[in-house]
Amino acid sequence: MPVPVPRQRAIPAVECGQAPAASPDSGPSKEQAPPRTNPAENPTAQRENPTEKREKPTDTSTDRTTDRTPDKSTDPRADSRTDPRADRRESTTPTNLTVLLIEDDPAGSPIVPELIDQAGKPIRVRTARNLTEAERLLTDDVHCILLDLALSAPASSSDAQGEDELAVLRHVLELAPRHAVLALTSSSDAERGAEAVAVGAQDYLFRDELDGRLLSRAIRYAVERKRSDSAERRLAEGRLRAQENRRLERGLLPTPLLAGSPLRFAARYRPGRSRALLGGDFYDVVRTPDGTVHAMIGDVCGHGPDEAALGVELRIAWRALTLAGLCGDELLGTLQQVLEHERSDDEIFATLCAVDISPDGRSAGLCLAGHPSPLIAGPGTPARLLPYDNNGPALGLLPGARWPRMQVELGPEWSLMLYTDGLIEGHVGEGRERLGQDGMVEMVRRQRAGGLQGEELLRATVNEVRELNGGELADDLAVVLLDRTA
């Protein structure tokens, strides 16, 4: 025996955007239809918002055609083969496109014909007689606005625009900047339609020459053109912002001041943030008038733009204090005061390593504020870490802290490498083991034994650290290399 098919709930046209379905087997005539199929006779429909009652589906023209041919609505044999619009009347699937028609016809008769989207479904049409109603009906599901340019502009807009014939269009474009707009004008006023496109409408159509196929296609094209224009504008804006950010961040990276010094300088910098050029790590190198070369590298805890900005402030402060003659504990104490005043949270701190190399290049003073000790290597001398027994606390942790300055011997020829913990905290393989300082020292020894120096040494070191980590490092990374040859 046949399996009974559950009867679907009847959906009013004002809700689903299409006319009620006509059953081919026992479809009642319009006079026999249940009261709820006719919104004019449905008490519930009469209590609806009057604005919603003006929202009508596009196949109301189909209803008017059915009124003129009642035999098809009452004939059980009337199906999709005899009436190609029957499939659309039977479908209860919501429409894909929604259009807001703004026109001031006092009789309420639509000026647009039946509209069908590319999938063959009716395009839902809402109608507003003025801009006040249009603002209420302009919800997120509206894809396109059909604007009759003959519509009267609001009094405020008319006063502001004077004799501007496109004042109503400008008002709509301001009201709905993300929606496609099609301007409707008379065939004798093509110049006005072209001006509407120049102002911002996607296209214009002649009101007295509309047909369903032309208008449906124009709506689809206008919607896609608006999407394309919006995407292109966002892409262009994103590119401009990215270019501005790159110029800004490159300008914030330091230019070493080593004029007159025999030392060679190299650096590598990789922020941990995706698509960023600047992170919380910072470094700088300057030569003071007495011939002393001062080098510094530091790390602000965290990886966001606020930490990057704070790192730039600390670097600039360090350069200013160094050029002013401060050094060692006095400089770091003043730098801690800068950090305490500029940080956004009391929990933020920064580690720092500072060295001052004597004018003859054979010795240096070393101050460590919670930072890893530098690496030094020379001809015939394997790479090793400088002493870090007198390492002081990180900046911003202890008020009134002190940072002792240690004197270290460098020798006639050497390479001094300052780095942040991003270089040593990467993982080794798939386990949880990290490279560490010992692993870094062994790596540099091996690469120097292979003849690498300067930029090549830093590039190989950073690349190998990334490979051991299995990809990009999560933390910011900065490395500075100073070389002296006899």
C-alpha positions in Angstrom: 0.0 0.0 0.0 1.2 3.5 -0.6 3.1 5.2 2.2 1.3 8.4 3.3 3.2 11.6 2.8 3.2 14.0 5.7 1.4 17.2 4.8 3.7 20.2 4.8 2.7 23.3 6.8 1.3 25.9 4.6 3.6 29.0 4.5 2.0 32.3 3.8 3.4 34.2 0.8 4.4 37.1 3.0 6.7 34.7 5.0 8.3 32.6 2.3 8.3 35.1 -0.6 6.1 33.1 -3.0 2.5 32.3 -3.6 0.7 29.3 -1.9 1.1 25.9 -3.6 -1.6 24.5 -5.8 -2.0 20.8 -5.4 -2.3 19.0 -8.8 -4.4 16.2 -7.2 -7.0 18.0 -5.2 -6.1 21.6 -5.5 -9.0 23.7 -4.4 -10.1 26.7 -6.4 -9.4 30.1 -5.1 -12.9 30.3 -3.6 -12.3 26.9 -1.8 -8.9 27.7 -0.5 -8.4 27.9 3.3 -8.7 31.4 4.8 -5.0 31.5 5.8 -3.9 31.2 2.1 -5.4 34.7 1.5 -3.6 37.3 3.7 -6.5 39.7 3.1 -8.9 37.2 4.7 -6.6 35.9 7.4 -7.2 37.6 10.8 -3.6 36.8 11.8 -2.3 38.5 8.7 -4.4 41.6 9.5 -2.7 41.9 12.8 0.7 41.8 11.2 3.0 44.8 11.0 1.6 47.1 8.2 5.2 47.4 7.0 5.5 43.7 6.6 2.2 43.6 4.6 3.8 45.7 1.9 6.5 43.0 1.5 5.2 41.0 -1.5 6.7 38.0 -3.4 7.5 38.4 -7.0 5.1 35.8 -8.2 2.1 37.9 -7.1 2.0 38.6 -10.9 1.5 34.9 -11.2 -1.5 35.2 -8.9 -2.9 38.0 -11.1 -2.4 35.7 -14.1 -4.2 33.0 -12.2 -7.1 35.3 -11.5 -7.5 35.9 -15.3 -7.3 32.1 -15.9 -9.3 30.4 -13.1 -9.8 27.2 -15.0 -6.1 26.2 -14.5 -6.3 26.7 -10.8 -9.4 24.5 -10.5 -8.5 21.9 -13.1 -6.8 18.9 -11.4 -5.0 18.2 -14.6 -3.2 21.6 -14.4 0.4 20.8 -13.6 3.9 21.9 -14.5 3.5 20.7 -18.1 0.5 23.0 -18.7 1.7 25.9 -16.5 5.5 26.4 -16.3 5.0 28.5 -13.2 3.3 25.7 -11.2 6.7 24.4 -10.0 7.4 27.8 -8.4 4.0 27.9 -6.7 4.5 24.5 -5.3 8.0 25.1 -3.9 8.3 26.3 -0.3 12.0 26.8 -0.5 13.0 30.4 0.5 14.3 32.6 -2.3 18.0 33.1 -2.8 17.8 36.8 -3.6 15.8 39.6 -1.9 15.2 43.0 -3.5 14.0 46.2 -2.0 12.0 48.3 -4.4 11.7 52.0 -3.4 8.9 53.7 -5.4 6.1 56.1 -4.4 3.2 54.7 -6.5 0.2 55.7 -4.3 -1.9 52.8 -5.8 0.7 50.3 -4.6 0.9 48.6 -8.0 4.3 47.2 -8.7 6.4 48.6 -11.5 8.5 45.5 -11.8 7.5 42.3 -13.5 7.9 38.7 -12.2 11.6 38.1 -11.3 13.3 34.7 -11.4 16.8 34.1 -10.2 19.5 32.0 -11.9 18.3 28.8 -10.2 14.7 29.4 -11.4 13.4 30.5 -8.0 11.4 33.6 -7.6 13.3 36.7 -6.4 11.7 38.1 -3.2 10.6 41.8 -3.5 9.9 44.2 -0.7 8.3 47.5 -1.5 8.8 50.8 0.3 7.0 54.0 -0.7 9.5 56.4 0.9 13.0 56.4 2.5 11.6 56.0 6.0 9.9 52.7 5.1 13.0 51.7 3.2 15.2 52.2 6.2 13.0 49.8 8.2 12.9 47.2 5.5 16.6 47.4 4.7 17.8 44.3 6.6 20.9 42.2 6.2 19.1 39.7 3.8 18.5 42.4 1.2 20.9 42.0 -1.8 19.8 44.7 -4.1 17.9 48.0 -4.1 15.7 49.1 -7.0 15.4 52.9 -6.7 12.9 54.9 -8.7 14.8 58.2 -9.3 11.4 60.0 -9.5 11.0 59.4 -5.8 10.9 62.6 -3.8 13.9 63.3 -1.6 13.5 63.9 2.1 13.0 67.5 3.1 16.3 67.6 4.9 18.2 66.2 1.9 16.5 68.5 -0.4 17.5 71.5 1.6 21.0 70.3 1.9 21.4 69.4 -1.8 19.5 72.3 -3.3 18.4 71.4 -6.8 20.3 68.1 -6.9 18.2 65.7 -8.9 20.1 62.7 -7.5 19.7 63.7 -3.8 17.5 60.7 -3.1 20.1 58.3 -4.7 22.9 59.9 -2.6 20.7 59.4 0.5 20.2 55.7 -0.3 23.9 55.2 -1.0 24.7 56.7 2.3 22.0 54.6 4.0 23.1 51.3 2.4 26.8 51.5 1.4 27.2 47.7 1.2 24.1 47.0 -1.0 23.9 47.0 -4.8 21.7 49.8 -6.2 19.9 49.8 -9.6 18.4 53.1 -10.6 15.1 53.2 -12.4 14.4 56.2 -14.7 12.3 56.9 -17.8 13.6 56.2 -21.3 13.6 59.9 -22.1 16.0 60.6 -19.2 19.0 58.4 -20.1 21.4 61.2 -19.1 20.1 61.1 -15.5 20.6 57.3 -15.4 24.2 57.7 -16.5 24.8 60.3 -13.8 23.3 57.9 -11.3 26.0 55.3 -12.2 28.7 58.0 -11.9 27.4 58.8 -8.4 27.6 55.2 -7.2 24.7 53.1 -8.6 25.7 49.8 -10.2 23.5 50.3 -13.3 20.4 52.0 -14.5 17.3 50.7 -16.3 14.4 52.4 -18.1 11.3 52.0 -16.0 8.9 51.8 -19.1 10.9 49.1 -20.8 11.3 46.6 -18.0 10.7 42.9 -18.5 11.3 40.1 -16.0 14.3 38.5 -17.8 16.2 41.8 -18.3 15.5 42.9 -14.7 16.4 39.6 -13.2 19.7 39.5 -15.0 20.5 43.1 -14.1 19.9 42.4 -10.4 22.2 39.4 -10.5 24.9 41.4 -12.3 24.5 44.3 -9.9 24.9 42.1 -6.9 28.0 40.4 -8.2 29.5 43.7 -9.3 28.9 45.2 -5.9 30.5 42.1 -4.2 33.5 42.3 -6.6 33.9 46.0 -6.0 33.7 45.6 -2.2 36.3 42.8 -2.3 38.6 44.8 -4.5 38.3 47.8 -2.2 39.0 45.7 0.9 42.0 44.1 -0.8 43.4 47.5 -1.8 42.8 48.9 1.7 44.5 45.8 3.1 47.5 46.3 0.8 47.8 50.0 1.7 47.7 49.2 5.5 50.3 46.4 5.0 52.6 48.8 3.1 52.2 51.5 5.7 52.9 48.9 8.5 56.0 47.7 6.7 57.3 51.2 6.2 56.6 52.0 9.8 58.2 48.8 11.2 61.2 49.1 8.9 61.7 52.6 10.1 61.6 51.4 13.7 64.4 48.9 13.2 67.7 50.4 14.1 70.5 51.6 11.8 73.8 50.8 13.5 76.0 53.9 14.2 79.5 52.4 13.6 81.2 55.1 11.6 84.9 55.0 12.2 84.9 51.6 13.9 86.8 48.6 12.4 84.2 46.2 13.7 81.9 44.4 11.2 78.2 44.2 12.0 75.5 41.6 11.0 72.1 40.9 12.3 69.1 38.7 11.8 65.6 39.5 13.0 62.4 37.3 12.8 59.2 38.3 14.7 57.1 35.5 16.0 53.8 37.2 15.0 52.4 36.1 11.6 52.9 38.6 8.8 54.7 41.1 11.2 58.0 42.8 10.7 58.5 43.9 14.3 58.3 41.9 17.5 59.1 42.3 21.2 62.8 41.7 20.6 65.0 44.7 20.1 68.7 45.5 19.5 71.0 48.4 18.7 74.7 49.3 18.2 76.3 52.7 18.5 79.8 54.1 18.7 80.4 57.1 21.0 82.9 59.8 20.3 85.6 58.2 22.6 85.7 55.2 20.2 83.8 52.8 22.5 81.3 50.6 20.7 78.1 49.9 22.7 75.9 46.9 21.7 72.6 45.9 23.2 70.0 43.2 22.7 66.7 42.8 24.7 63.4 41.0 24.8 60.0 42.2 26.1 57.9 39.4 27.5 55.0 38.7 25.1 54.6 38.8 21.3 51.9 41.3 20.5 52.0 44.8 19.0 52.1 46.4 22.4 55.2 44.5 23.3 56.8 45.5 20.0 56.0 49.1 20.6 57.5 48.9 24.1 60.7 47.3 22.7 61.1 50.2 20.3 60.7 52.7 23.1 63.3 50.9 25.2 65.7 50.7 22.2 65.4 54.5 21.5 65.8 55.2 25.2 68.9 53.1 25.4 70.5 54.9 22.4 69.7 58.3 23.9 71.1 57.4 27.3 74.2 55.8 25.7 74.9 58.8 23.6 74.4 61.0 26.7 77.3 59.1 28.3 75.5 56.7 30.7 76.8 53.1 31.0 76.4 50.0 33.1 74.2 50.0 36.2 73.3 53.7 35.8 72.0 53.2 32.3 70.0 50.1 33.2 68.5 51.7 36.3 67.3 54.6 34.1 66.0 52.2 31.5 64.0 50.4 34.1 62.3 53.7 35.0 61.3 54.1 31.4 59.9 50.6 31.3 57.9 51.1 34.5 56.3 54.3 33.1 55.6 53.0 29.6 54.4 49.4 30.2 50.6 48.8 30.1 50.7 46.2 32.9 52.8 45.9 36.0 53.6 42.2 35.1 55.4 43.2 32.0 59.2 43.0 32.1 62.2 42.9 29.7 65.5 41.1 29.7 68.6 42.8 28.3 72.2 42.2 27.5 74.6 45.2 27.1 78.3 45.3 26.2 80.6 48.2 25.9 83.7 47.3 23.8 86.9 49.4 24.5 88.3 51.5 21.7 91.2 49.1 21.2 88.7 46.2 20.8 90.5 43.9 23.2 88.2 44.0 26.2 84.6 44.8 27.1 82.2 45.5 30.0 79.2 43.1 30.2 75.9 43.8 32.0 73.1 41.1 32.0 69.6 41.8 33.2 68.0 38.3 33.2 69.3 37.7 29.7 71.3 34.8 28.2 75.1 35.4 28.1 76.7 36.2 24.7 78.7 33.7 22.7 82.3 34.5 21.8 84.6 32.6 19.4 88.1 33.3 17.8 90.6 31.8 15.4 91.7 28.5 16.9 89.3 29.1 19.8 86.0 27.2 19.9 82.8 29.0 20.6 81.9 29.5 24.3 79.6 31.5 26.5 80.9 34.6 28.4 80.6 34.4 32.2 77.1 35.0 33.6 77.6 34.5 37.3 76.7 38.2 38.1 73.5 38.2 36.1 71.1 40.8 37.5 67.3 40.7 37.4 65.2 41.5 34.4 64.1 45.1 34.0 60.8 45.8 35.7 60.9 43.0 38.3 62.6 44.5 41.3 62.4 48.2 42.2 65.9 49.6 43.1 67.7 46.6 41.6 71.4 46.7 40.7 73.2 45.3 37.6 76.9 44.7 38.1 79.3 45.3 35.2 81.7 42.5 34.5 85.0 43.1 32.7 85.8 40.4 30.1 88.9 39.9 27.8 88.1 39.5 24.1 91.5 39.1 22.5 92.9 40.5 19.2 90.5 38.7 16.9 87.0 37.5 17.9 83.4 37.1 16.9 80.8 38.2 19.6 77.2 37.0 19.1 74.3 38.5 21.1 70.9 36.7 20.8 67.5 36.4 22.4 65.9 33.3 23.8 64.0 32.7 20.6 67.2 31.2 19.2 67.6 28.7 21.9 64.1 27.8 22.9 63.0 26.1 19.7 62.3 22.4 19.9 64.6 19.7 18.6 62.7 17.2 16.6 59.2 16.0 17.5 59.8 15.7 21.3 59.6 18.4 23.9 63.4 18.8 24.1 64.7 22.3 23.3 67.9 23.4 21.6 69.2 25.3 24.6 72.5 27.3 24.9 74.7 24.1 24.8 73.0 23.0 21.5 73.4 26.5 20.1 77.1 26.6 21.0 77.7 23.3 19.4 75.9 24.4 16.3 78.0 27.6 15.9 81.2 25.6 16.4 80.2 23.2 13.6 79.3 26.0 11.2 82.4 28.1 12.0 84.5 24.9 11.3 82.8 24.8 7.9 84.1 28.3 7.2 80.9 30.3 7.7 81.2 33.9 9.0 79.2 37.1 9.3 75.9 37.1 7.5 76.3 33.6 6.2 76.9 32.3 9.7 73.8 34.0 11.1 71.7 32.8 8.1 72.8 29.2 8.5 72.2 29.3 12.3 68.7 30.7 12.0 67.7 28.3 9.2 69.0 25.3 11.1 67.2 26.3 14.3 63.9 26.5 12.2 64.6 23.1 10.6 65.2 21.5 14.0 62.0 23.1 15.3 60.0 21.6 12.3 58.9 25.0 11.0 58.5 28.7 12.1 59.5 29.5 15.6 56.7 30.6 18.0 58.9 33.3 19.7 60.5 36.4 18.4 64.2 36.0 17.4 67.0 38.5 17.2 70.7 37.9 16.7 73.6 40.4 16.5 77.1 39.5 15.4 80.2 41.8 15.8 83.5 40.7 14.3 87.0 42.1 14.8 90.0 41.0 12.7 93.6 41.9 13.4 
